[in-house]
């Protein structure tokens, strides 16, 4: 064990693995392997369907179903999927191609099996996360959680001490303060860029899963319109734009099977709503990419510090 970890975890002994922990960790690994295999096959089936290759997609759909059934059996301790306690999961697994005793070859049947597979994967991933925190938890999990909390606390204390030292000096403190502010702004920018990429991927998946242009998903051909010449970081200037954005973001989230919107998607790092422009298929033949933007540091749309991510086309070539 590294000396740093010994200091960090002073007073807490890392638990050893008993026989029960070894069994549980082995079971968790098998569950994760089956779910990962199903996830990869779902992606492959989707890619093959996109290029019209139903013949190669069909056997992969069957293998996907086998992975999901095995994952469910391992996770819930039931060799027969019909005996699973969750009726929704039981029904979804029963509708998969192998559960019916046949492998579909028609493109429409494979596409339907793919959507059911995605739903099964979502439910099983959720059940696995719950189980790993509950009946399939091991003694190491609690140790790891405490280690992460202590590390975060240590980093926070170090940051506070550094910040306090910087602010204690006169001229030097002022210069360092300016650097700290610039660092924080750069960090906000980096965080916002990451969220923009997440939102762009989420919006693309919403189009892909729903089969609808983004304008049809959100119900607005230009969510960001009307937000020009406003300070979006102020409540008065950004309230309407915030409501429009939250409604659009929730619609995108629901199109991906999520009923709630993560807090990081509500506003950018400067407290302004994100700016969505639905372009692809806004009009017949329209192939301009959808965009998702942040007004940046100044909180005003259309200025030099704006940050923008382009959302890949689904109905047109990129």
ABEGO torsion letter per residue (X at the ends): XBAAAAAAABGBBBBBBBAAAAAAAAAAAAAAAAAAAAAAAAAAAAAAAAAGBAAAAAAAAAAAAAAAAAAAAAAAGBABAAABABAAAAAAAAABAAAAGBBBABAAAAAAAAAAAAAAAAAAAAAAAAAAABAABBAAAAAAAAAAAAAAAAAAAAAAAAAAAAAABBAAAAAAAAAAAAAAAAAAAAAAAAAAAAAAAAAAAAAAAAGBBAAAAAGBABAABGABGBBAABAAAAAAAAAAAAAAAAAAAAAAGBABBBAAAABBAAGBBBBBBBABGABBGBABBBBBBBAEAAGBBGBAABBBBBBBBAABBX
